[in-house]
């Protein structure tokens, strides 16, 4: 989450906090993505060479199971949807910016405390790979071979440490380094497609989320 009056899609602090809270509330299904996994998931979705329609990725946010995508239509559910779409809009307009730009996107990752069974960055990477799985099977069609190979090699390289047999033994500092590398790769890939004049994802229309208790 960033704040800059020059980008109307950047979320307010209170909306970012509301999104983080609502994704772990009773309003959404029990297996809904939390904010860390959502951040990784949307990064994977947004760096696709061809924009992925909202109706293709949004159901996966709420549940890993097909029967979990319809979970009500009350004001709390609608607020959850608006907040997720707002986060998508922020990321779609901050990915690929120059690293010196304070609004440039970086991976969002929770701090891990002693005793947690999920290690630092695991949920983010899980979300990221789910986003990559939504790319069209023929995503490489019509693209220069060298560009396709460069992106494939980049993704293989930055994901390899997370998939290694001894990944579970890595300390938090090491994992933060792995996560930073994936984040840099995501920004580079997003920019790479723009350099090839591929269309960028377009922010979606979304009403400003009303506060708790609003109709």
Rosetta blueprint (number, residue, H / E / L):
1 X L
2 X L
3 X L
4 X L
5 X L
6 X L
7 X L
8 X L
9 X L
10 X L
11 X L
12 X L
13 X H
14 X H
15 X H
16 X H
17 X H
18 X H
19 X H
20 X H
21 X H
22 X H
23 X L
24 X L
25 X L
26 X L
27 X L
28 X L
29 X L
30 X L
31 X L
32 X L
33 X L
34 X L
35 X H
36 X H
37 X H
38 X H
39 X H
40 X H
41 X H
42 X H
43 X H
44 X H
45 X H
46 X H
47 X L
48 X L
49 X L
50 X L
51 X L
52 X L
53 X L
54 X H
55 X H
56 X H
57 X H
58 X H
59 X H
60 X H
61 X H
62 X H
63 X L
64 X L
65 X L
66 X H
67 X H
68 X H
69 X L
70 X L
71 X L
72 X L
73 X L
74 X L
75 X H
76 X H
77 X H
78 X H
79 X H
80 X H
81 X H
82 X H
83 X H
84 X H
85 X H
86 X H
87 X H
88 X H
89 X H
90 X H
91 X H
92 X H
93 X L
94 X L
95 X L
96 X L
97 X L
98 X L
99 X L
100 X L
101 X L
102 X L
103 X L
104 X L
105 X L
106 X L
107 X L
108 X L
109 X L
110 X L
111 X L
112 X L
113 X L
114 X L
115 X L
116 X L
117 X L
118 X L
119 X L
120 X L
121 X L
122 X H
123 X H
124 X H
125 X H
126 X H
127 X H
128 X H
129 X H
130 X H
131 X H
132 X H
133 X L
134 X L
135 X L
136 X L
137 X L
138 X L
139 X L
140 X L
141 X L
142 X L
143 X L
144 X L
145 X H
146 X H
147 X H
148 X H
149 X H
150 X H
151 X H
152 X H
153 X H
154 X H
155 X H
156 X H
157 X H
158 X H
159 X H
160 X H
161 X H
162 X H
163 X H
164 X L
165 X L
166 X L
167 X H
168 X H
169 X H
170 X L
171 X L
172 X H
173 X H
174 X H
175 X H
176 X H
177 X H
178 X H
179 X H
180 X H
181 X H
182 X H
183 X H
184 X H
185 X H
186 X H
187 X H
188 X H
189 X H
190 X H
191 X H
192 X H
193 X H
194 X H
195 X H
196 X L
197 X L
198 X L
199 X L
200 X L
201 X L
202 X L
203 X L
204 X L
205 X L
206 X L
207 X L
208 X L
209 X L
210 X L
211 X L
212 X L
213 X L
214 X L
215 X L
